[in-house]
Amino acid sequence: MEGQSHTTLAACDVTLIASGTATLEAALFKRPMVIAYHMNWLSWQIMRRKRLQPWVGLPNILSGEFVVPELLQEAANPRALAAAVGAWLDAPEKIAALQRRFDALHHELRRDTPALATHAIEELLAR
């Protein structure tokens, strides 16, 4: 389904997804997900030591809490990934709660972009 992320997300019950903007796309489709990510060991060590924030996935970052599981580095193994995906499929009440949270997140992210851009340009021109 290369190049058809919207079709795929609209059809899926749960997604196993790599960290990045795809996670935000899945959240906007209100799909439960398991975020998996593995990076170069040295990069991981540097990032981990900085401890900038506890999350890597955009839905978790924007929510300020773990709303979807993140399996990183060695934790992103087949057994753990299958268990995390299965946990979503076995918990329709958790899926419904997550969909409500993603709906709220979607509304939080919506902005009147034309008005905001006009205001920013007006402020610049007024200087």
Backbone bond lengths (Angstrom), bond angles and torsions (degrees), N, CA, C in turn:
res aa  C-N    CA-C-N  psi(-1)  N-CA   C-N-CA  omega(-1)  CA-C   N-CA-C  phi
1 M - - - 1.459 - - 1.533 109.33 -
2 E 1.301 116.30 33.06 1.453 120.64 -178.71 1.527 110.60 -55.86
3 G 1.318 115.69 131.72 1.456 121.21 178.92 1.521 114.13 77.94
4 Q 1.314 117.97 8.45 1.459 121.25 -177.49 1.530 110.97 -125.38
5 S 1.315 115.71 47.50 1.467 119.14 -175.59 1.522 112.31 -61.47
6 H 1.318 118.02 -37.64 1.463 119.60 -178.69 1.519 111.07 -65.68
7 T 1.324 116.75 -42.69 1.464 120.57 177.89 1.519 110.29 -62.17
8 T 1.326 116.04 -44.02 1.460 121.24 -179.19 1.520 110.96 -64.26
9 L 1.326 117.36 -47.68 1.457 120.42 -179.08 1.526 111.81 -64.69
10 A 1.308 116.73 -36.33 1.466 119.54 178.94 1.525 111.38 -66.09
11 A 1.321 117.03 -28.30 1.467 121.19 -175.53 1.526 114.21 -92.49
12 C 1.330 118.12 -19.00 1.466 119.30 -171.30 1.534 112.37 -85.41
13 D 1.330 114.56 157.55 1.468 121.23 174.63 1.517 110.77 -92.46
14 V 1.324 116.29 -35.15 1.465 123.35 178.18 1.521 106.51 -152.83
15 T 1.322 116.55 150.20 1.456 119.22 -178.87 1.523 111.24 -124.81
16 L 1.304 115.11 140.51 1.460 123.40 170.24 1.516 103.96 -99.80
17 I 1.320 116.81 118.17 1.456 119.67 -165.52 1.522 111.22 -138.86
18 A 1.324 116.20 146.37 1.463 120.83 176.31 1.526 109.00 -79.54
19 S 1.310 115.58 149.86 1.456 120.32 178.82 1.522 109.13 -62.07
20 G 1.318 116.03 145.84 1.464 121.59 179.23 1.511 109.81 141.17
21 T 1.323 115.82 -164.58 1.460 119.87 -177.13 1.517 112.33 -65.95
22 A 1.332 118.24 -21.39 1.464 120.65 177.31 1.529 110.68 -60.63
23 T 1.320 117.27 -30.76 1.471 119.80 179.56 1.529 110.91 -67.52
24 L 1.321 116.58 -35.90 1.463 119.63 177.05 1.523 109.56 -68.65
25 E 1.313 115.95 -40.64 1.465 120.23 177.38 1.534 110.35 -59.68
26 A 1.315 116.68 -44.73 1.464 120.39 178.21 1.524 111.14 -63.38
27 A 1.322 116.96 -38.33 1.470 120.46 177.92 1.529 110.86 -64.54
28 L 1.319 117.23 -39.36 1.460 119.99 179.33 1.528 110.96 -68.20
29 F 1.334 117.28 -24.46 1.461 121.81 172.62 1.533 110.91 -85.08
30 K 1.347 115.30 -0.68 1.466 123.14 178.07 1.528 112.21 59.51
31 R 1.324 115.55 41.46 1.457 120.93 -179.30 1.519 110.99 -101.95
32 P 1.321 117.24 133.36 1.463 118.73 172.29 1.519 108.64 -64.14
33 M 1.317 115.22 148.44 1.461 118.89 -175.74 1.505 110.60 -148.33
34 V 1.307 113.85 160.52 1.449 122.99 168.77 1.518 104.72 -122.05
35 I 1.319 115.90 120.31 1.463 120.83 -179.70 1.520 108.59 -89.54
36 A 1.320 115.46 128.76 1.460 121.17 177.74 1.520 108.38 -125.51
37 Y 1.330 115.18 138.03 1.459 118.01 -179.70 1.516 110.05 -155.04
38 H 1.309 114.42 138.50 1.465 120.97 176.42 1.518 107.16 -136.97
39 M 1.315 116.03 129.09 1.465 120.25 -179.26 1.521 110.00 -126.91
40 N 1.295 115.36 171.58 1.460 122.31 176.78 1.526 109.66 -52.41
41 W 1.328 116.76 138.19 1.461 122.43 -175.04 1.528 111.91 -55.86
42 L 1.328 117.73 -47.23 1.459 120.48 -177.73 1.532 110.97 -64.75
43 S 1.311 116.98 -43.70 1.471 120.13 177.64 1.523 110.37 -60.29
44 W 1.323 116.89 -41.29 1.467 121.60 178.77 1.522 110.81 -61.64
45 Q 1.320 116.91 -44.26 1.457 120.60 -179.28 1.534 111.05 -62.87
46 I 1.310 116.29 -42.06 1.470 120.55 179.07 1.524 110.09 -64.20
47 M 1.321 116.52 -48.49 1.466 120.39 -178.47 1.526 111.37 -63.65
48 R 1.313 116.02 -42.93 1.467 120.40 -178.01 1.524 111.49 -62.88
49 R 1.300 116.67 -38.79 1.472 120.36 -178.77 1.529 112.43 -69.90
50 K 1.317 116.88 -28.86 1.471 119.78 178.63 1.520 111.88 -69.22
51 R 1.315 116.94 -28.73 1.473 122.69 178.38 1.530 112.38 46.57
52 L 1.318 115.69 48.90 1.459 120.15 -178.85 1.525 111.89 -66.78
53 Q 1.310 116.07 -39.43 1.458 121.78 177.83 1.517 107.93 -161.49
54 P 1.309 117.12 159.08 1.469 118.97 -176.14 1.529 114.64 -82.26
55 W 1.327 118.68 -7.08 1.459 121.89 -174.65 1.521 111.20 -114.10
56 V 1.334 115.81 155.63 1.466 120.65 172.51 1.527 110.99 -118.01
57 G 1.320 118.17 -25.14 1.463 121.54 -177.68 1.513 111.92 -85.08
58 L 1.325 115.86 137.32 1.466 120.12 -178.47 1.528 114.23 -57.44
59 P 1.331 120.38 -39.94 1.470 117.81 177.93 1.536 112.20 -59.91
60 N 1.319 116.71 -38.58 1.463 120.14 178.32 1.521 111.37 -71.82
61 I 1.326 117.21 -42.09 1.470 121.34 178.83 1.523 109.74 -59.84
62 L 1.328 116.61 -49.72 1.465 120.53 -177.54 1.525 112.44 -67.86
63 S 1.324 116.73 -29.88 1.467 120.73 178.43 1.523 112.28 -82.68
64 G 1.335 116.39 -19.41 1.459 120.15 -178.75 1.517 113.01 73.01
65 E 1.311 116.34 18.98 1.460 121.93 178.83 1.527 108.17 -162.60
66 F 1.330 114.76 166.31 1.457 119.56 176.91 1.528 109.26 -78.91
67 V 1.323 117.01 100.41 1.461 120.88 175.65 1.527 110.62 -98.15
68 V 1.327 116.81 -19.61 1.464 122.23 174.33 1.523 107.67 -134.27
69 P 1.335 116.99 149.38 1.464 119.00 -178.93 1.524 112.36 -70.70
70 E 1.316 114.62 145.72 1.464 122.49 174.89 1.524 107.52 -121.50
71 L 1.303 116.70 119.99 1.455 121.56 176.84 1.523 106.92 -111.92
72 L 1.326 114.62 112.07 1.459 120.51 -172.33 1.520 111.20 -115.76
73 Q 1.310 114.15 150.43 1.454 122.61 176.91 1.524 110.77 52.49
74 E 1.320 118.49 -127.17 1.463 121.38 -175.72 1.533 112.66 -66.63
75 A 1.318 116.57 -21.37 1.470 119.63 178.05 1.527 111.37 -68.58
76 A 1.321 117.58 -19.07 1.467 122.07 179.52 1.526 109.51 -86.00
77 N 1.320 115.49 63.36 1.462 120.81 179.61 1.535 108.75 -107.35
78 P 1.317 117.56 160.03 1.471 119.97 -174.52 1.524 114.67 -53.95
79 R 1.313 118.04 -43.18 1.469 120.90 -177.88 1.539 110.71 -64.14
80 A 1.325 117.01 -45.80 1.469 120.94 -178.99 1.528 111.30 -67.96
81 L 1.328 116.43 -39.10 1.465 120.00 179.39 1.530 110.22 -64.67
82 A 1.326 116.65 -44.53 1.466 120.44 179.19 1.528 110.65 -62.76
83 A 1.320 117.04 -41.33 1.467 120.49 179.66 1.525 111.28 -64.52
84 A 1.319 117.21 -41.85 1.466 120.86 -178.97 1.529 111.32 -67.21
85 V 1.323 117.02 -41.42 1.470 119.97 176.93 1.526 109.10 -65.50
86 G 1.315 117.17 -44.61 1.461 121.06 178.88 1.512 112.85 -60.49
87 A 1.329 116.45 -34.66 1.465 120.36 178.99 1.525 110.96 -61.31
88 W 1.327 117.41 -38.39 1.465 120.03 176.55 1.528 110.14 -64.71
89 L 1.321 115.89 -45.34 1.468 119.77 -176.33 1.519 112.17 -64.98
90 D 1.330 116.93 -24.54 1.462 121.61 179.93 1.526 113.42 -91.78
91 A 1.323 117.85 3.37 1.471 119.97 -173.97 1.531 111.99 -135.16
92 P 1.324 117.26 72.13 1.473 118.93 -179.16 1.529 113.49 -59.58
93 E 1.341 117.15 -30.06 1.477 118.58 178.88 1.530 110.68 -69.03
94 K 1.327 117.88 -34.41 1.465 120.99 176.29 1.525 110.45 -69.31
95 I 1.324 116.74 -36.88 1.464 120.52 177.32 1.520 109.78 -63.73
96 A 1.320 117.35 -44.03 1.469 120.76 179.67 1.524 110.89 -61.98
97 A 1.323 117.31 -41.83 1.468 120.84 178.14 1.526 110.80 -64.88
98 L 1.314 116.63 -40.96 1.467 120.29 178.54 1.524 110.68 -65.04
99 Q 1.308 117.01 -41.19 1.463 119.87 178.69 1.525 111.04 -62.49
100 R 1.319 117.37 -37.54 1.475 119.94 175.58 1.529 110.34 -64.57
101 R 1.333 116.00 -41.67 1.480 119.88 178.96 1.521 110.40 -64.07
102 F 1.325 117.15 -42.36 1.466 120.28 179.19 1.526 111.39 -67.44
103 D 1.331 117.09 -33.53 1.460 119.67 176.09 1.530 109.84 -64.14
104 A 1.327 116.63 -43.72 1.471 120.62 177.38 1.528 110.53 -63.09
105 L 1.330 116.88 -42.04 1.464 120.97 178.34 1.521 110.67 -61.21
106 H 1.319 116.21 -42.05 1.469 120.94 178.66 1.531 110.09 -58.55
107 H 1.320 116.97 -44.10 1.467 120.49 179.25 1.529 111.58 -67.88
108 E 1.328 117.38 -34.57 1.463 121.07 177.14 1.528 111.32 -65.06
109 L 1.319 116.30 -34.77 1.469 120.89 -176.85 1.524 113.15 -81.46
110 R 1.315 116.79 -21.66 1.464 119.52 -178.76 1.525 109.45 -67.49
111 R 1.292 114.54 133.50 1.461 120.80 179.27 1.523 108.90 -137.12
112 D 1.298 115.62 154.99 1.467 120.85 173.39 1.526 107.10 -83.84
113 T 1.322 115.79 78.36 1.461 121.61 -172.99 1.527 112.99 -56.20
114 P 1.337 120.21 -45.63 1.469 118.53 179.03 1.532 112.71 -58.48
115 A 1.331 116.99 -41.97 1.463 119.98 -179.99 1.529 110.83 -68.03
116 L 1.322 117.38 -41.04 1.464 120.48 178.76 1.526 110.96 -64.55
117 A 1.324 117.18 -41.62 1.467 120.88 178.67 1.524 110.43 -65.38
118 T 1.322 117.27 -43.24 1.470 121.05 178.45 1.521 110.37 -60.59
119 H 1.313 116.96 -44.48 1.462 121.50 179.73 1.527 110.45 -62.15
120 A 1.316 117.61 -44.37 1.474 120.78 179.81 1.529 111.08 -63.27
121 I 1.319 117.39 -40.52 1.478 120.90 178.75 1.520 110.77 -67.26
122 E 1.330 116.25 -41.85 1.470 120.21 177.86 1.525 111.11 -59.82
123 E 1.335 116.45 -42.29 1.464 120.10 179.19 1.531 110.90 -63.61
124 L 1.307 117.04 -41.05 1.476 120.48 178.11 1.523 111.41 -64.52
125 L 1.317 117.15 -42.31 1.464 121.38 -178.96 1.524 112.02 -69.23
126 A 1.331 116.85 -27.88 1.455 121.61 -179.59 1.523 112.32 -73.73
127 R 1.307 118.34 -15.97 1.469 121.17 -177.70 1.469 112.82 -74.25
